Amino acid sequence: MFTKRFTLLATAAAALCVALPATAQDYPVANKPITFVVPFAAGGPTDKAARDLAVSMGKTLGTSVVIENAAGASGSIGANKVAKANPDGYTLLFFHIGQATLPTMLRNIPYKVESDFEHLGIVSENPMAVLARPTLPANNMAELVKWANDNKGKINIGNAGIGSASHLCGMLFQSALKVDMTTVPYRGTAPAMTDLIGGQIDLMCDQSTVAAPQLEGKKVKGYAVTTPKRLAPAVFKDIPSMQETGFKDFAVTIWQGLYAPKGTPAPVLKKLNDALKLAVRDPDFINKQEAGGAIVVNDARTDPAGHRAFVAAEIAKWAPVIKAAGVYAD
Ligand code: MLT
């Protein structure tokens, strides 16, 4: 009896010993793609940064990294999908500052940022730019402020959904100007940009990485960037910071990071974090971000603990701003 039970236990223990290390040793299996879920439409700034990171991390991980755009509800649909995904390292979330703003902005958020995700590292910081349709008559911020005051009640401003980064920036802009505008939500700023170029909407905040080619092609007008300093790429050289244009307290920096579902095995997380740390040193990844005025992060926030602490600090930083601006959605 004792011998039989002992044999069964020994067999189970041996199976467990074989199964556990195999998970990490074999990860990632070469022909099994890793998916980055991007919670906004293809062609927007989150999608662009995710695709650049996927190329760089894929080189290190030795397997393809594919993008799935799961847009809607300001990014919370895609984030919730990953929060509930199998924690095997094959389904990850690439998300921006929304990880810190949505818990305050959304009244019914279906996941908990602190406890439903493993933090894998922040990779970039992205300024936003205040943009307008090409036919808008104002040619600088002073003229834009005058135009907005002259056209009260008639102005549309696009964004990637109530609670998105572009919405937050747009609400702060309206509150700085003391002019209310009609918000037009899209599933990402990519479709909103198409309508801005076409003149269906008047204004939008979008990240510099995707604004750059449109400014270069004179498809949209740019009035200011939301970081304290002007941006390095030539296309932004004549675009002042919001602070230079007189809005002293206006500062919004978007940041992008990678997350796995809670419970992903530690050795898998280590492989992913190692690959992320190589990506933020990869000249190809760096050049692609810097060309659009973004800055690649290479500090303690590329560590899971640093990333987690930064998100907690950002939640605390933005909660009173969001409450004061009254930017809520269900
Ligand atoms: C996008 O990728 O479409 C935007 O970053 C979304 C947003 O403005 O929050």
Boltz pocket constraint, residues with backbone or C-beta under 6 A from the ligand:
constraints:
  - pocket:
      binder: B
      contacts: [[A, 40], [A, 41], [A, 44], [A, 45], [A, 46], [A, 47], [A, 74], [A, 96], [A, 98], [A, 159], [A, 160], [A, 163], [A, 164], [A, 165], [A, 166], [A, 167], [A, 187], [A, 188], [A, 189], [A, 190], [A, 205], [A, 207]]
      max_distance: 6.0
